[in-house]
Amino acid sequence: MDSNDYRARAEHLLTSQHPLDLNPDIVAQAAVWAQLATAAAIVEAAERKAEAK
């Protein structure tokens, strides 16, 4: 999976329900996916930078 996939999962969790139906568990799951997206984006940027050298 790449950063876009992780981001999409986080977005899906937060937008697939009515905002009033969101609960702490769903928000926590989305936060984990968002953290994974950030980590993956950092790795992807480092890989692009290494390839550019």
Backbone as XML, in Angstrom:
<?xml version="1.0"?>
<chain id="A" units="angstrom">
  <residue number="1" name="MET">
    <atom name="N" x="0.845" y="-1.173" z="0.000"/>
    <atom name="CA" x="0.000" y="0.000" z="0.000"/>
    <atom name="C" x="0.896" y="1.245" z="0.000"/>
  </residue>
  <residue number="2" name="ASP">
    <atom name="N" x="0.393" y="2.286" z="-0.622"/>
    <atom name="CA" x="1.160" y="3.526" z="-0.601"/>
    <atom name="C" x="0.390" y="4.577" z="0.205"/>
  </residue>
  <residue number="3" name="SER">
    <atom name="N" x="0.975" y="5.753" z="0.313"/>
    <atom name="CA" x="0.377" y="6.789" z="1.158"/>
    <atom name="C" x="-1.038" y="7.160" z="0.710"/>
  </residue>
  <residue number="4" name="ASN">
    <atom name="N" x="-1.286" y="7.110" z="-0.587"/>
    <atom name="CA" x="-2.630" y="7.437" z="-1.078"/>
    <atom name="C" x="-3.662" y="6.412" z="-0.620"/>
  </residue>
  <residue number="5" name="ASP">
    <atom name="N" x="-3.265" y="5.151" z="-0.575"/>
    <atom name="CA" x="-4.176" y="4.102" z="-0.106"/>
    <atom name="C" x="-4.515" y="4.290" z="1.372"/>
  </residue>
  <residue number="6" name="TYR">
    <atom name="N" x="-3.491" y="4.571" z="2.177"/>
    <atom name="CA" x="-3.722" y="4.793" z="3.602"/>
    <atom name="C" x="-4.623" y="6.012" z="3.820"/>
  </residue>
  <residue number="7" name="ARG">
    <atom name="N" x="-4.358" y="7.094" z="3.084"/>
    <atom name="CA" x="-5.163" y="8.308" z="3.202"/>
    <atom name="C" x="-6.612" y="8.030" z="2.824"/>
  </residue>
  <residue number="8" name="ALA">
    <atom name="N" x="-6.799" y="7.259" z="1.750"/>
    <atom name="CA" x="-8.154" y="6.933" z="1.301"/>
    <atom name="C" x="-8.919" y="6.149" z="2.362"/>
  </residue>
  <residue number="9" name="ARG">
    <atom name="N" x="-8.235" y="5.248" z="3.050"/>
    <atom name="CA" x="-8.914" y="4.484" z="4.108"/>
    <atom name="C" x="-9.333" y="5.390" z="5.251"/>
  </residue>
  <residue number="10" name="ALA">
    <atom name="N" x="-8.463" y="6.325" z="5.625"/>
    <atom name="CA" x="-8.807" y="7.261" z="6.695"/>
    <atom name="C" x="-9.999" y="8.122" z="6.279"/>
  </residue>
  <residue number="11" name="GLU">
    <atom name="N" x="-9.959" y="8.629" z="5.057"/>
    <atom name="CA" x="-11.062" y="9.451" z="4.567"/>
    <atom name="C" x="-12.367" y="8.664" z="4.524"/>
  </residue>
  <residue number="12" name="HIS">
    <atom name="N" x="-12.285" y="7.431" z="4.079"/>
    <atom name="CA" x="-13.489" y="6.607" z="3.988"/>
    <atom name="C" x="-14.131" y="6.410" z="5.362"/>
  </residue>
  <residue number="13" name="LEU">
    <atom name="N" x="-13.300" y="6.151" z="6.350"/>
    <atom name="CA" x="-13.852" y="5.965" z="7.695"/>
    <atom name="C" x="-14.573" y="7.217" z="8.185"/>
  </residue>
  <residue number="14" name="LEU">
    <atom name="N" x="-14.035" y="8.367" z="7.850"/>
    <atom name="CA" x="-14.607" y="9.610" z="8.372"/>
    <atom name="C" x="-15.769" y="10.130" z="7.543"/>
  </residue>
  <residue number="15" name="THR">
    <atom name="N" x="-15.858" y="9.709" z="6.299"/>
    <atom name="CA" x="-16.909" y="10.259" z="5.435"/>
    <atom name="C" x="-17.996" y="9.255" z="5.081"/>
  </residue>
  <residue number="16" name="SER">
    <atom name="N" x="-17.835" y="8.009" z="5.490"/>
    <atom name="CA" x="-18.824" y="6.989" z="5.116"/>
    <atom name="C" x="-20.050" y="7.013" z="6.018"/>
  </residue>
  <residue number="17" name="GLN">
    <atom name="N" x="-20.027" y="7.830" z="7.045"/>
    <atom name="CA" x="-21.141" y="7.890" z="7.985"/>
    <atom name="C" x="-21.561" y="9.336" z="8.179"/>
  </residue>
  <residue number="18" name="HIS">
    <atom name="N" x="-22.738" y="9.486" z="8.709"/>
    <atom name="CA" x="-23.201" y="10.824" z="9.075"/>
    <atom name="C" x="-22.278" y="11.341" z="10.183"/>
  </residue>
  <residue number="19" name="PRO">
    <atom name="N" x="-21.865" y="12.603" z="10.128"/>
    <atom name="CA" x="-20.939" y="13.122" z="11.147"/>
    <atom name="C" x="-21.393" y="12.884" z="12.585"/>
  </residue>
  <residue number="20" name="LEU">
    <atom name="N" x="-22.678" y="12.889" z="12.827"/>
    <atom name="CA" x="-23.157" y="12.656" z="14.187"/>
    <atom name="C" x="-23.045" y="11.193" z="14.606"/>
  </residue>
  <residue number="21" name="ASP">
    <atom name="N" x="-22.829" y="10.294" z="13.625"/>
    <atom name="CA" x="-22.687" y="8.873" z="13.933"/>
    <atom name="C" x="-21.244" y="8.470" z="14.211"/>
  </residue>
  <residue number="22" name="LEU">
    <atom name="N" x="-20.320" y="9.393" z="14.027"/>
    <atom name="CA" x="-18.922" y="9.068" z="14.304"/>
    <atom name="C" x="-18.752" y="8.828" z="15.801"/>
  </residue>
  <residue number="23" name="ASN">
    <atom name="N" x="-17.959" y="7.822" z="16.107"/>
    <atom name="CA" x="-17.688" y="7.549" z="17.515"/>
    <atom name="C" x="-16.169" y="7.514" z="17.722"/>
  </residue>
  <residue number="24" name="PRO">
    <atom name="N" x="-15.724" y="7.526" z="18.965"/>
    <atom name="CA" x="-14.280" y="7.569" z="19.232"/>
    <atom name="C" x="-13.493" y="6.424" z="18.589"/>
  </residue>
  <residue number="25" name="ASP">
    <atom name="N" x="-14.087" y="5.256" z="18.482"/>
    <atom name="CA" x="-13.379" y="4.126" z="17.870"/>
    <atom name="C" x="-13.105" y="4.379" z="16.388"/>
  </residue>
  <residue number="26" name="ILE">
    <atom name="N" x="-14.087" y="4.913" z="15.688"/>
    <atom name="CA" x="-13.905" y="5.194" z="14.257"/>
    <atom name="C" x="-12.872" y="6.294" z="14.066"/>
  </residue>
  <residue number="27" name="VAL">
    <atom name="N" x="-12.950" y="7.319" z="14.889"/>
    <atom name="CA" x="-11.978" y="8.411" z="14.791"/>
    <atom name="C" x="-10.576" y="7.898" z="15.098"/>
  </residue>
  <residue number="28" name="ALA">
    <atom name="N" x="-10.454" y="7.015" z="16.072"/>
    <atom name="CA" x="-9.145" y="6.441" z="16.411"/>
    <atom name="C" x="-8.604" y="5.602" z="15.256"/>
  </residue>
  <residue number="29" name="GLN">
    <atom name="N" x="-9.475" y="4.817" z="14.622"/>
    <atom name="CA" x="-9.037" y="4.019" z="13.470"/>
    <atom name="C" x="-8.580" y="4.929" z="12.332"/>
  </residue>
  <residue number="30" name="ALA">
    <atom name="N" x="-9.324" y="5.985" z="12.084"/>
    <atom name="CA" x="-8.947" y="6.927" z="11.034"/>
    <atom name="C" x="-7.617" y="7.590" z="11.364"/>
  </residue>
  <residue number="31" name="ALA">
    <atom name="N" x="-7.394" y="7.881" z="12.628"/>
    <atom name="CA" x="-6.124" y="8.496" z="13.035"/>
    <atom name="C" x="-4.946" y="7.566" z="12.762"/>
  </residue>
  <residue number="32" name="VAL">
    <atom name="N" x="-5.148" y="6.292" z="13.003"/>
    <atom name="CA" x="-4.077" y="5.318" z="12.725"/>
    <atom name="C" x="-3.785" y="5.269" z="11.228"/>
  </residue>
  <residue number="33" name="TRP">
    <atom name="N" x="-4.837" y="5.224" z="10.404"/>
    <atom name="CA" x="-4.622" y="5.215" z="8.955"/>
    <atom name="C" x="-3.922" y="6.495" z="8.506"/>
  </residue>
  <residue number="34" name="ALA">
    <atom name="N" x="-4.287" y="7.617" z="9.111"/>
    <atom name="CA" x="-3.647" y="8.892" z="8.762"/>
    <atom name="C" x="-2.174" y="8.881" z="9.158"/>
  </residue>
  <residue number="35" name="GLN">
    <atom name="N" x="-1.848" y="8.299" z="10.291"/>
    <atom name="CA" x="-0.447" y="8.193" z="10.701"/>
    <atom name="C" x="0.324" y="7.298" z="9.741"/>
  </residue>
  <residue number="36" name="LEU">
    <atom name="N" x="-0.294" y="6.212" z="9.326"/>
    <atom name="CA" x="0.356" y="5.334" z="8.349"/>
    <atom name="C" x="0.559" y="6.060" z="7.024"/>
  </residue>
  <residue number="37" name="ALA">
    <atom name="N" x="-0.401" y="6.880" z="6.629"/>
    <atom name="CA" x="-0.272" y="7.655" z="5.393"/>
    <atom name="C" x="0.895" y="8.617" z="5.495"/>
  </residue>
  <residue number="38" name="THR">
    <atom name="N" x="1.037" y="9.268" z="6.638"/>
    <atom name="CA" x="2.148" y="10.196" z="6.833"/>
    <atom name="C" x="3.482" y="9.471" z="6.773"/>
  </residue>
  <residue number="39" name="ALA">
    <atom name="N" x="3.575" y="8.355" z="7.467"/>
    <atom name="CA" x="4.819" y="7.580" z="7.459"/>
    <atom name="C" x="5.157" y="7.100" z="6.050"/>
  </residue>
  <residue number="40" name="ALA">
    <atom name="N" x="4.164" y="6.618" z="5.338"/>
    <atom name="CA" x="4.397" y="6.142" z="3.972"/>
    <atom name="C" x="4.827" y="7.286" z="3.063"/>
  </residue>
  <residue number="41" name="ALA">
    <atom name="N" x="4.234" y="8.462" z="3.237"/>
    <atom name="CA" x="4.611" y="9.614" z="2.419"/>
    <atom name="C" x="6.062" y="10.013" z="2.677"/>
  </residue>
  <residue number="42" name="ILE">
    <atom name="N" x="6.486" y="9.935" z="3.922"/>
    <atom name="CA" x="7.883" y="10.253" z="4.254"/>
    <atom name="C" x="8.820" y="9.261" z="3.586"/>
  </residue>
  <residue number="43" name="VAL">
    <atom name="N" x="8.480" y="7.987" z="3.652"/>
    <atom name="CA" x="9.310" y="6.954" z="3.013"/>
    <atom name="C" x="9.350" y="7.158" z="1.499"/>
  </residue>
  <residue number="44" name="GLU">
    <atom name="N" x="8.180" y="7.432" z="0.920"/>
    <atom name="CA" x="8.118" y="7.643" z="-0.530"/>
    <atom name="C" x="8.961" y="8.840" z="-0.944"/>
  </residue>
  <residue number="45" name="ALA">
    <atom name="N" x="8.924" y="9.913" z="-0.176"/>
    <atom name="CA" x="9.724" y="11.093" z="-0.494"/>
    <atom name="C" x="11.207" y="10.783" z="-0.392"/>
  </residue>
  <residue number="46" name="ALA">
    <atom name="N" x="11.586" y="10.026" z="0.622"/>
    <atom name="CA" x="12.993" y="9.638" z="0.778"/>
    <atom name="C" x="13.443" y="8.768" z="-0.382"/>
  </residue>
  <residue number="47" name="GLU">
    <atom name="N" x="12.573" y="7.861" z="-0.818"/>
    <atom name="CA" x="12.928" y="6.998" z="-1.953"/>
    <atom name="C" x="13.077" y="7.807" z="-3.231"/>
  </residue>
  <residue number="48" name="ARG">
    <atom name="N" x="12.185" y="8.775" z="-3.456"/>
    <atom name="CA" x="12.305" y="9.630" z="-4.638"/>
    <atom name="C" x="13.588" y="10.451" z="-4.595"/>
  </residue>
  <residue number="49" name="LYS">
    <atom name="N" x="13.924" y="10.938" z="-3.423"/>
    <atom name="CA" x="15.139" y="11.727" z="-3.264"/>
    <atom name="C" x="16.372" y="10.864" z="-3.542"/>
  </residue>
  <residue number="50" name="ALA">
    <atom name="N" x="16.356" y="9.624" z="-3.045"/>
    <atom name="CA" x="17.492" y="8.717" z="-3.282"/>
    <atom name="C" x="17.611" y="8.359" z="-4.760"/>
  </residue>
  <residue number="51" name="GLU">
    <atom name="N" x="16.487" y="8.205" z="-5.439"/>
    <atom name="CA" x="16.504" y="7.878" z="-6.853"/>
    <atom name="C" x="17.012" y="9.048" z="-7.699"/>
  </residue>
  <residue number="52" name="ALA">
    <atom name="N" x="16.778" y="10.255" z="-7.215"/>
    <atom name="CA" x="17.175" y="11.446" z="-7.965"/>
    <atom name="C" x="18.674" y="11.665" z="-7.926"/>
  </residue>
  <residue number="53" name="LYS">
    <atom name="N" x="19.350" y="11.054" z="-6.979"/>
    <atom name="CA" x="20.802" y="11.248" z="-6.852"/>
    <atom name="C" x="21.551" y="10.462" z="-7.893"/>
  </residue>
</chain>
